[in-house]
Amino acid sequence: MTQPLVQESSLPAAAEAPWWKGAAIYQIYPRSFADSNGDGIGDLAGITARLDYVASLGVDAIWLSPFYPSPMDDFGYDIADYEGVDPIFGTLADFDALVARAHALGLKVTTDLVFAHTSDRHAWFSESRASKDNDKADWYVWADAKPDGSPPTNWQSVFGGPAWTWDARRGQYYMHNFLGSQPQLNVHNPEVQDALLGVVRFWLDRGVDGFRIDAINFSMHDPELRDNPPAPPSNKVRTRPFDFQQKIHNQSHPDIPLFLERIRALTDQYPGSFTVAEVGGDDAVREMKLFTAGEHRLNSAYGFDFLYADRLTPQLVREAAEQWPEAPGIGWPSWAFENHDAPRAVSRWTPDGVDGQAYARMKMALLCALRGNIILYNGEELGLDQVEIPFELVKDPEALKNWPLTLSRDGARTPLPWAASETHAGFSSADPWLPLGAEHGALAVDRQEDDPASLLNLTRQLIALRAAHPALRLGRDARWIAEGDLLGFDRIAVGEHIRCLFNLGGGTIDVAGHAAGGVPVVALNGADPAHLPPCGALWLKFEGTN
């Protein structure tokens, strides 16, 4: 690899901002991170044993995907008990040990909360389905059949098929936006809200520092049960019935922000707590702003601007960032290029004929330069690509329902390679729950630790620079450039001005006019103040704020 140019900085990070503002957060998918007991599935003890590695990245916090008791129909996003740990991951004592070790290393701990639905194995649902007049009868969304026996509305589930399942116990349909085994909570019900707030308090009392709230715009439906209108014509391939509708009445109810205010009022009782919403869908930006407006709702939100993008273009980056100006009442964004639900970005975005690892270096420099919080998905710092999982090994329920039109999420959930020469690359002594990528051994942590020019070591340097430069961590955006394959923007704070330039394509770009007078802080893939080769990246420091 070509040795990247990264200059050290003596500037301290801004001490007056809350820890989460501008933070780098590392997402851990527990099943695939590290297996401590040799059953082929990652666990909490495995995470704890590897936290020194996570801390070495320089990130501020970890985000743990669900580890709660679950039948695993949707691999933990179908929760059967909000206040426990699934035995495959360990015990509450293991969780407490993880939190203690993370805090000792200076890492904050955020967990995933799923408040739109539970598993059908949850005790609340078992009671709710038993009759129409029990104490939890109205804790889920139930409705009578139409006179002809068909479902109450035309709503469709994300994973395919109607958003309603008939339940003979109650003689009614129950609603589910996802799998039929993920019944929809009736979050309109104040008792349900109180119970969910009790969950928040339970984990805060155990030392958790914040939460990523899953699919929160799905948490409330239209109580009038009105049909969704059809979606307008589109050139995109529609892989699911869900894609044929405007999702107006099955989600995104205007009372959701009122519930978020209750969450924020509770988390504010625990100084330093952080909340970030995941918001997808056709109206995501408006909802993200609504959910983070002012100082009484969630701290941040992130959507799918980049997660499902087929190509990374300068215009995409500019448009996404400019939706979050530094202005009164506008929330603070979070950004992710990869996660457990989306194909690995290096596989989606690398142009033909361009080296994937060079592209990964440029991509990491771009992520670390963005205004907002940044979320790294485990393995992104290694440059892992998407793994092709054969159908007979697919576990992802969405892919199984919509094969072959839906790309399996399993390809981004494969185990992390820790040691190239060990069995299963050091992830486990047993066959892992998903196969490792055939090329991932060469990208293993131990290989990259020994290479000063590796993506892993570059990631550490970039995160350290982001933390050290107030302009990068907290500064405003200015002077956007989106011309052909050239992306440029300035990050400006009091007394500091940094210009960031990126070549997202496969040619060479003359940037002398944009870089003149700047002192390189970062120069990647052969970049210099005159030229950006393919995948070239420059961070340049200028005197003053211009």
C-alpha positions as CSV (number, residue, x, y, z in Angstrom):
1,M,0.0,0.0,0.0
2,T,1.1,3.6,-0.6
3,Q,1.9,5.3,2.7
4,P,-0.8,7.9,3.3
5,L,0.3,11.4,4.4
6,V,-1.4,12.3,7.7
7,Q,0.0,15.2,9.7
8,E,-0.4,15.4,13.5
9,S,-2.3,18.2,15.1
10,S,-1.8,19.8,18.5
11,L,-5.2,21.4,18.6
12,P,-7.4,20.1,21.5
13,A,-10.9,18.9,20.9
14,A,-13.7,21.3,21.9
15,A,-14.3,20.6,25.6
16,E,-17.5,22.5,26.0
17,A,-19.7,20.5,23.6
18,P,-21.5,17.3,24.8
19,W,-19.5,14.1,24.2
20,W,-21.8,12.9,21.5
21,K,-21.7,16.0,19.3
22,G,-19.4,15.2,16.4
23,A,-18.7,11.8,17.9
24,A,-17.4,8.8,16.1
25,I,-19.6,5.8,17.1
26,Y,-18.6,2.2,16.3
27,Q,-21.5,-0.2,15.6
28,I,-21.0,-3.8,16.8
29,Y,-23.2,-6.5,15.4
30,P,-22.9,-9.0,18.4
31,R,-23.5,-12.2,16.4
32,S,-20.5,-11.5,14.2
33,F,-18.0,-9.6,16.3
34,A,-16.2,-12.2,18.5
35,D,-17.2,-15.6,19.8
36,S,-15.8,-16.4,23.3
37,N,-17.4,-19.8,23.9
38,G,-16.9,-21.6,20.6
39,D,-20.5,-22.0,19.5
40,G,-20.0,-20.1,16.2
41,I,-22.0,-17.0,17.4
42,G,-20.5,-13.8,18.8
43,D,-21.4,-12.9,22.3
44,L,-21.0,-10.2,24.9
45,A,-18.0,-11.7,26.5
46,G,-16.3,-11.7,23.1
47,I,-17.1,-8.1,22.7
48,T,-15.7,-7.3,26.1
49,A,-12.5,-9.1,25.3
50,R,-12.0,-7.0,22.2
51,L,-12.9,-3.6,23.6
52,D,-9.2,-2.6,23.8
53,Y,-9.2,-2.9,20.0
54,V,-12.3,-0.8,19.7
55,A,-10.8,1.9,22.0
56,S,-7.7,1.9,19.9
57,L,-9.7,3.2,17.0
58,G,-10.2,6.5,18.9
59,V,-14.0,6.3,18.7
60,D,-16.1,7.9,21.4
61,A,-18.8,5.2,21.8
62,I,-20.1,1.8,20.8
63,W,-23.5,1.0,19.5
64,L,-24.6,-2.6,20.3
65,S,-27.2,-4.1,18.0
66,P,-29.9,-6.1,19.9
67,F,-28.7,-8.7,22.3
68,Y,-32.0,-9.2,24.1
69,P,-34.0,-12.5,24.5
70,S,-35.5,-13.2,21.1
71,P,-36.6,-16.2,18.9
72,M,-34.2,-14.6,16.4
73,D,-36.8,-14.6,13.5
74,D,-35.2,-11.2,12.6
75,F,-32.0,-11.8,14.5
76,G,-32.8,-9.8,17.6
77,Y,-35.0,-7.1,16.2
78,D,-37.9,-9.2,17.4
79,I,-37.5,-8.7,21.1
80,A,-39.2,-11.1,23.6
81,D,-37.9,-9.4,26.7
82,Y,-36.6,-5.8,26.8
83,E,-34.8,-6.2,30.1
84,G,-32.7,-9.3,29.6
85,V,-29.9,-10.8,27.6
86,D,-30.4,-13.8,25.2
87,P,-28.5,-16.8,26.4
88,I,-26.7,-17.1,23.1
89,F,-25.1,-13.7,24.0
90,G,-24.6,-14.3,27.7
91,T,-26.2,-12.8,30.8
92,L,-26.9,-9.5,32.4
93,A,-23.7,-10.0,34.4
94,D,-21.9,-10.2,31.1
95,F,-23.5,-7.0,30.0
96,D,-22.6,-5.2,33.2
97,A,-19.0,-6.4,32.7
98,L,-19.0,-5.1,29.2
99,V,-20.2,-1.6,30.3
100,A,-17.7,-1.5,33.1
101,R,-14.8,-2.3,30.8
102,A,-16.0,0.1,28.1
103,H,-16.2,2.9,30.6
104,A,-12.8,2.1,32.0
105,L,-11.5,2.5,28.4
106,G,-13.3,5.8,28.0
107,L,-16.0,4.4,25.7
108,K,-19.6,5.3,26.0
109,V,-22.1,2.5,25.5
110,T,-25.3,2.9,23.4
111,T,-27.8,0.1,22.8
112,D,-30.5,-0.6,20.2
113,L,-34.1,-0.1,21.3
114,V,-37.0,-1.4,19.1
115,F,-40.1,0.4,20.2
116,A,-42.3,-0.1,17.1
117,H,-42.9,-3.8,17.7
118,T,-42.0,-6.8,19.8
119,S,-41.7,-10.5,19.1
120,D,-44.9,-12.5,19.2
121,R,-43.2,-14.4,22.1
122,H,-43.2,-11.3,24.3
123,A,-45.2,-11.8,27.4
124,W,-47.1,-8.6,26.6
125,F,-48.3,-10.0,23.3
126,S,-49.2,-13.4,24.9
127,E,-51.5,-11.6,27.3
128,S,-52.9,-9.2,24.6
129,R,-53.9,-11.9,22.2
130,A,-55.7,-13.9,25.0
131,S,-58.9,-11.9,24.9
132,K,-60.4,-8.5,24.0
133,D,-60.8,-7.4,27.5
134,N,-57.6,-8.2,29.4
135,D,-55.2,-5.6,30.9
136,K,-53.0,-5.6,27.8
137,A,-55.8,-6.0,25.2
138,D,-55.0,-2.6,23.7
139,W,-51.2,-2.8,23.9
140,Y,-50.9,-4.0,20.3
141,V,-52.8,-2.9,17.1
142,W,-55.8,-5.2,16.7
143,A,-58.7,-4.7,14.3
144,D,-61.8,-6.7,13.1
145,A,-61.9,-8.2,9.7
146,K,-63.8,-6.5,6.9
147,P,-67.3,-8.1,6.2
148,D,-65.7,-10.3,3.6
149,G,-63.1,-11.6,6.1
150,S,-60.2,-9.7,4.5
151,P,-57.7,-7.6,6.4
152,P,-58.8,-4.2,7.9
153,T,-56.7,-2.1,5.5
154,N,-54.5,-2.5,2.4
155,W,-51.3,-1.9,4.3
156,Q,-48.3,-4.0,3.2
157,S,-45.4,-5.1,5.4
158,V,-41.8,-4.2,4.6
159,F,-40.8,-7.9,4.3
160,G,-43.6,-8.7,1.9
161,G,-47.3,-9.5,2.1
162,P,-50.1,-7.8,4.0
163,A,-49.3,-6.0,7.2
164,W,-52.1,-8.0,9.0
165,T,-52.2,-11.5,10.4
166,W,-55.4,-13.3,11.5
167,D,-55.3,-14.5,15.1
168,A,-58.0,-17.0,16.0
169,R,-57.5,-16.5,19.8
170,R,-59.0,-13.1,19.6
171,G,-60.9,-13.5,16.4
172,Q,-59.2,-10.4,15.0
173,Y,-56.3,-9.3,12.9
174,Y,-53.1,-7.9,14.4
175,M,-50.8,-5.4,12.6
176,H,-47.2,-5.9,11.8
177,N,-45.0,-3.6,9.6
178,F,-42.3,-6.3,9.3
179,L,-42.5,-10.0,9.9
180,G,-45.8,-11.6,11.0
181,S,-43.9,-12.6,14.2
182,Q,-43.3,-8.9,15.0
183,P,-46.6,-7.6,16.1
184,Q,-47.0,-3.8,16.1
185,L,-47.1,-2.1,19.5
186,N,-49.9,0.4,20.0
187,V,-47.7,3.3,21.1
188,H,-50.7,5.6,21.1
189,N,-51.6,3.9,24.4
190,P,-50.1,5.8,27.3
191,E,-49.6,2.6,29.3
192,V,-47.5,1.3,26.5
193,Q,-45.5,4.5,26.5
194,D,-45.0,4.2,30.2
195,A,-43.8,0.6,29.9
196,L,-41.3,1.6,27.1
197,L,-40.0,4.5,29.2
198,G,-39.5,1.9,32.0
199,V,-37.2,0.0,29.6
200,V,-35.2,3.2,28.9
201,R,-34.8,3.7,32.7
202,F,-33.8,0.1,33.3
203,W,-30.8,0.4,30.9
204,L,-29.8,3.9,32.0
205,D,-29.7,2.6,35.6
206,R,-27.3,-0.2,34.4
207,G,-24.9,2.4,33.1
208,V,-26.0,2.7,29.4
209,D,-25.1,6.1,27.9
210,G,-27.7,6.3,25.2
211,F,-29.8,4.6,22.6
212,R,-30.2,4.1,18.9
213,I,-34.0,3.9,18.4
214,D,-34.9,1.5,15.6
215,A,-37.5,2.4,12.9
216,I,-39.1,4.9,15.2
217,N,-41.3,6.4,12.4
218,F,-43.1,3.1,12.3
219,S,-44.1,3.4,16.0
220,M,-47.6,4.9,15.5
221,H,-50.3,4.2,12.9
222,D,-53.5,5.9,11.8
223,P,-56.1,4.9,14.3
224,E,-58.8,5.5,11.7
225,L,-57.3,2.6,9.6
226,R,-57.5,4.4,6.3
227,D,-56.0,2.7,3.2
228,N,-52.7,3.8,1.8
229,P,-52.9,5.4,-1.7
230,P,-50.9,3.8,-4.5
231,A,-47.4,5.1,-5.1
232,P,-46.9,7.1,-8.3
233,P,-45.3,5.4,-11.3
234,S,-41.5,4.8,-10.9
235,N,-38.7,3.5,-13.1
236,K,-37.3,1.6,-10.1
237,V,-37.9,-2.1,-9.8
238,R,-40.5,-2.8,-7.2
239,T,-39.4,-5.9,-5.3
240,R,-42.2,-6.0,-2.7
241,P,-45.9,-5.1,-2.4
242,F,-44.8,-2.5,0.1
243,D,-43.1,-0.5,-2.7
244,F,-46.5,0.0,-4.5
245,Q,-47.9,2.2,-1.8
246,Q,-47.4,5.7,-0.3
247,K,-46.8,4.8,3.3
248,I,-49.0,7.5,4.8
249,H,-51.3,5.7,7.3
250,N,-49.4,2.7,8.5
251,Q,-46.6,4.9,9.9
252,S,-45.4,8.4,10.6
253,H,-48.3,9.6,12.7
254,P,-47.9,13.2,13.9
255,D,-48.1,12.2,17.6
256,I,-44.7,10.4,17.4
257,P,-42.7,13.5,18.3
258,L,-44.8,13.8,21.5
259,F,-43.6,10.4,22.6
260,L,-40.1,11.3,21.7
261,E,-40.4,14.3,24.0
262,R,-41.2,11.9,26.8
263,I,-38.1,9.9,26.1
264,R,-36.0,13.0,26.0
265,A,-37.4,14.3,29.3
266,L,-36.4,11.0,30.9
267,T,-32.9,10.8,29.3
268,D,-32.2,14.4,30.4
269,Q,-32.5,13.1,34.0
270,Y,-29.3,11.2,33.2
271,P,-26.6,13.8,32.3
272,G,-24.7,13.0,29.2
273,S,-27.3,10.6,27.7
274,F,-27.6,10.4,23.9
275,T,-30.4,9.4,21.6
276,V,-30.3,8.9,17.9
277,A,-33.2,7.9,15.7
278,E,-33.1,5.6,12.7
279,V,-35.5,7.0,10.1
280,G,-36.2,5.4,6.7
281,G,-38.8,5.9,4.1
282,D,-40.0,8.3,1.5
283,D,-40.2,11.3,3.8
284,A,-37.2,10.6,6.0
285,V,-35.5,14.0,6.0
286,R,-38.7,15.8,7.1
287,E,-39.2,13.3,9.9
288,M,-35.6,13.3,11.0
289,K,-35.8,17.1,11.4
290,L,-39.1,16.8,13.2
291,F,-37.8,14.2,15.6
292,T,-34.7,16.3,16.5
293,A,-36.2,19.8,16.4
294,G,-35.2,22.1,19.3
295,E,-33.9,20.9,22.6
296,H,-36.7,18.7,23.8
297,R,-36.7,15.8,21.3
298,L,-34.0,13.4,20.3
299,N,-30.4,14.5,20.0
300,S,-29.8,13.2,16.5
301,A,-31.1,11.1,13.6
302,Y,-29.8,9.3,10.7
303,G,-31.4,8.0,7.5
304,F,-30.6,6.1,4.4
305,D,-29.0,8.8,2.2
306,F,-25.9,6.6,1.8
307,L,-26.8,3.2,3.0
308,Y,-28.8,2.1,-0.1
309,A,-27.2,4.4,-2.6
310,D,-25.9,2.5,-5.6
311,R,-23.2,5.2,-6.4
312,L,-21.5,7.8,-4.3
313,T,-21.6,11.1,-6.2
314,P,-20.5,14.6,-5.2
315,Q,-24.1,15.8,-5.7
316,L,-25.4,13.1,-3.3
317,V,-23.0,14.1,-0.6
318,R,-23.7,17.8,-1.0
319,E,-27.5,17.4,-1.1
320,A,-27.5,15.2,2.0
321,A,-25.3,17.6,4.0
322,E,-27.0,20.7,2.9
323,Q,-30.3,19.4,4.4
324,W,-28.8,20.0,7.8
325,P,-27.6,23.6,7.9
326,E,-26.3,25.2,11.1
327,A,-29.4,27.1,11.9
328,P,-31.7,27.6,15.0
329,G,-34.1,24.7,15.5
330,I,-32.3,22.4,13.1
331,G,-31.2,19.1,14.6
332,W,-27.7,17.5,14.6
333,P,-27.2,14.8,11.9
334,S,-25.6,11.4,12.1
335,W,-24.1,9.7,9.1
336,A,-23.5,6.0,8.2
337,F,-22.1,4.6,5.0
338,E,-22.6,1.0,6.1
339,N,-24.6,-1.0,8.7
340,H,-26.1,-4.4,9.3
341,D,-29.0,-3.7,6.9
342,A,-27.1,-2.4,3.8
343,P,-24.6,-3.9,1.5
344,R,-21.0,-3.0,2.2
345,A,-20.3,0.4,0.6
346,V,-16.9,-0.5,-0.9
347,S,-18.8,-3.1,-3.0
348,R,-21.6,-0.7,-4.0
349,W,-19.5,2.3,-4.8
350,T,-16.0,1.4,-6.1
351,P,-15.9,2.4,-9.8
352,D,-14.9,-0.2,-12.4
353,G,-11.1,-0.4,-12.7
354,V,-10.4,1.3,-9.4
355,D,-8.7,-0.5,-6.5
356,G,-11.2,-1.3,-3.8
357,Q,-8.8,-0.6,-0.9
358,A,-7.8,2.8,-2.3
359,Y,-11.4,3.6,-2.6
360,A,-12.0,2.5,1.0
361,R,-9.2,4.9,2.2
362,M,-10.9,7.8,0.4
363,K,-14.3,6.8,1.6
364,M,-13.1,6.8,5.2
365,A,-11.5,10.2,4.8
366,L,-14.8,11.5,3.5
367,L,-16.8,10.0,6.4
368,C,-14.4,11.5,8.9
369,A,-14.7,14.9,7.3
370,L,-18.5,15.2,7.5
371,R,-20.3,17.6,9.8
372,G,-22.4,15.6,12.3
373,N,-21.8,12.3,14.1
374,I,-20.2,9.5,12.2
375,I,-21.1,5.8,12.6
376,L,-18.6,3.1,11.6
377,Y,-19.9,-0.4,11.1
378,N,-17.7,-3.2,12.4
379,G,-15.3,-4.3,9.7
380,E,-15.6,-1.0,7.8
381,E,-12.3,0.0,9.2
382,L,-10.8,-3.1,7.6
383,G,-12.3,-2.4,4.2
384,L,-14.5,-5.6,4.2
385,D,-16.5,-6.1,1.1
386,Q,-19.9,-7.6,0.6
387,V,-19.9,-11.4,0.8
388,E,-21.9,-13.5,-1.6
389,I,-24.0,-15.9,0.5
390,P,-25.4,-18.9,-1.4
391,F,-29.2,-19.3,-1.1
392,E,-28.9,-22.5,0.9
393,L,-26.9,-20.6,3.6
394,V,-29.1,-17.4,3.7
395,K,-30.5,-16.5,7.1
396,D,-32.0,-13.1,6.4
397,P,-35.8,-13.3,6.5
398,E,-36.3,-10.5,4.1
399,A,-34.0,-12.1,1.5
400,L,-35.8,-15.5,1.9
401,K,-39.2,-13.9,1.3
402,N,-38.1,-11.8,-1.7
403,W,-35.3,-13.9,-3.3
404,P,-33.7,-13.1,-5.7
405,L,-34.9,-9.5,-6.1
406,T,-33.8,-8.4,-2.6
407,L,-30.0,-8.5,-1.8
408,S,-29.4,-10.6,1.3
409,R,-28.4,-8.5,4.3
410,D,-26.3,-11.5,5.4
411,G,-23.5,-10.4,3.1
412,A,-22.8,-7.5,5.4
413,R,-23.2,-9.5,8.6
414,T,-20.4,-12.0,8.2
415,P,-17.9,-12.6,11.0
416,L,-15.1,-10.2,11.7
417,P,-11.6,-11.6,10.7
418,W,-9.2,-11.2,13.7
419,A,-6.3,-13.4,12.8
420,A,-5.5,-14.4,9.2
421,S,-3.8,-17.8,10.0
422,E,-6.2,-19.0,12.7
423,T,-9.3,-21.2,12.3
424,H,-12.2,-19.1,10.9
425,A,-9.8,-16.1,11.0
426,G,-9.9,-16.0,14.8
427,F,-13.6,-15.3,15.1
428,S,-14.5,-18.7,16.6
429,S,-13.2,-22.2,17.0
430,A,-16.4,-23.6,15.6
431,D,-18.1,-23.1,12.2
432,P,-19.5,-19.6,12.3
433,W,-23.2,-18.9,11.9
434,L,-22.4,-17.2,8.5
435,P,-19.4,-18.0,6.4
436,L,-16.5,-15.6,6.4
437,G,-15.7,-13.7,3.2
438,A,-13.2,-15.7,1.1
439,E,-11.0,-12.6,0.8
440,H,-11.4,-11.4,4.4
441,G,-8.5,-13.3,5.9
442,A,-6.1,-11.0,4.0
443,L,-7.8,-8.1,5.6
444,A,-7.7,-9.5,9.2
445,V,-7.0,-7.2,12.1
446,D,-3.6,-8.8,12.8
447,R,-2.4,-8.3,9.2
448,Q,-3.4,-4.7,9.2
449,E,-2.0,-4.0,12.7
450,D,1.4,-4.8,11.3
451,D,1.0,-2.5,8.2
452,P,1.5,1.2,9.0
453,A,-0.2,2.1,5.7
454,S,-3.3,-0.2,6.3
455,L,-6.8,1.1,6.3
456,L,-7.1,0.2,9.9
457,N,-4.2,2.4,10.9
458,L,-5.4,5.1,8.6
459,T,-8.8,5.0,10.3
460,R,-7.2,5.6,13.6
461,Q,-5.3,8.6,12.3
462,L,-8.3,10.1,10.7
463,I,-10.5,9.7,13.7
464,A,-7.7,11.2,15.9
465,L,-7.5,14.2,13.5
466,R,-11.2,14.7,13.5
467,A,-11.2,14.8,17.3
468,A,-8.3,17.1,17.4
469,H,-9.6,19.7,14.9
470,P,-12.6,21.7,16.1
471,A,-13.4,22.6,12.5
472,L,-13.9,18.9,11.7
473,R,-15.7,17.8,14.8
474,L,-18.0,20.8,15.3
475,G,-17.4,23.3,12.5
476,R,-19.9,24.5,9.9
477,D,-19.9,23.6,6.2
478,A,-19.1,26.1,3.5
479,R,-18.1,26.4,-0.2
480,W,-19.4,23.2,-1.6
481,I,-18.0,21.9,-4.8
482,A,-19.8,19.2,-6.8
483,E,-18.3,19.2,-10.3
484,G,-18.0,15.9,-12.2
485,D,-16.2,13.5,-9.9
486,L,-14.8,16.3,-7.7
487,L,-16.3,16.8,-4.2
488,G,-15.1,19.7,-2.1
489,F,-16.3,21.5,1.0
490,D,-14.9,23.6,3.8
491,R,-15.2,23.0,7.5
492,I,-14.9,26.1,9.5
493,A,-14.7,26.9,13.3
494,V,-13.5,29.9,15.2
495,G,-9.8,30.3,14.3
496,E,-9.7,27.2,12.0
497,H,-10.4,26.5,8.4
498,I,-10.0,23.1,6.7
499,R,-10.8,22.4,3.0
500,C,-11.7,18.8,2.1
501,L,-11.3,17.6,-1.5
502,F,-12.1,14.2,-2.9
503,N,-12.0,12.5,-6.3
504,L,-14.9,10.0,-6.4
505,G,-14.0,8.8,-9.9
506,G,-11.3,7.0,-11.8
507,G,-9.6,9.9,-13.6
508,T,-7.1,12.5,-12.4
509,I,-8.4,16.0,-11.4
510,D,-6.5,19.3,-11.3
511,V,-7.2,20.9,-8.0
512,A,-4.5,23.5,-7.9
513,G,-7.0,26.4,-7.9
514,H,-8.9,24.9,-5.0
515,A,-5.8,23.9,-2.9
516,A,-3.6,27.0,-3.4
517,G,-2.4,28.3,-0.1
518,G,-3.5,25.3,1.9
519,V,-1.2,23.1,4.0
520,P,-1.9,19.4,3.6
521,V,-3.2,17.7,6.7
522,V,-4.2,14.5,4.9
523,A,-3.1,13.4,1.4
524,L,-4.2,10.0,0.3
525,N,-3.7,7.7,-2.7
526,G,-1.0,9.9,-4.3
527,A,-2.9,13.2,-3.9
528,D,-1.0,16.5,-3.7
529,P,-2.1,20.2,-3.7
530,A,-2.1,20.2,-7.5
531,H,-3.7,16.9,-8.5
532,L,-6.2,14.3,-7.2
533,P,-5.5,10.9,-8.7
534,P,-8.3,8.3,-8.7
535,C,-9.7,8.0,-5.1
536,G,-7.4,10.9,-4.1
537,A,-8.3,12.8,-0.9
538,L,-6.9,16.0,0.6
539,W,-7.6,17.8,3.8
540,L,-5.9,21.3,3.7
541,K,-5.6,23.8,6.4
542,F,-5.8,27.5,5.7
543,E,-5.0,30.4,7.9
544,G,-8.0,32.2,9.4
545,T,-11.6,31.3,8.7
546,N,-12.0,33.1,5.3
